[in-house]
Amino acid sequence: MRGDDGVGLAVAEALRTLLEEKPIAGVEVRTSERAGFEVLDLVTGASRAIIVDCLEVPEPQPGRVRRLAVDATYGSARLTGGHDVNLESALELGRLLGAPMPADVEVYGIEAKETAEFSERLTPEVEAAVQPFVEWLHGRLRP
């Protein structure tokens, strides 16, 4: 509902569509509008996890994709929630509790242009980045 904030969900939907056309065994798309503790449910049991979210930074280049370290997910509202734990802490908690956490976790942030106005649409710059990123991601997921 906040414009470019929905880019992670747009990537997930586009990847789901591409996987229907060009399946990759073992690849599953899961979505959430939150992270923190909820990320545990999403990644438990996976050998690999790729997380994509909107990235809010000063002086953005809307649509630019950045790979983020798991311990440096600043700029991502859901991956560093003030009322929840950050991504790194959630994964560590899962390990401490004995849950099978993925050994490989990649995090990508797509720089936003507009997240303050009420809108269900991505800005054109961010929308234009979705399909090329999804195609690149699909290629990374192939064995």
HELIX and SHEET records of a PDB file:
HELIX    1   1 GLY A    3  GLY A    6  5                                   4    
HELIX    2   2 VAL A    7  GLU A   21  1                                  15    
HELIX    3   3 GLU A   38  VAL A   43  1                                   6    
HELIX    4   4 LEU A   87  LEU A   96  1                                  10    
HELIX    5   5 PRO A  124  LEU A  141  1                                  18    
SHEET    1   A 3 ARG A  48  LEU A  55  0                                        
SHEET    2   A 3 ASP A 104  GLU A 111  1                                        
SHEET    3   A 3 VAL A  65  LEU A  68 -1                                        
END                                                                             
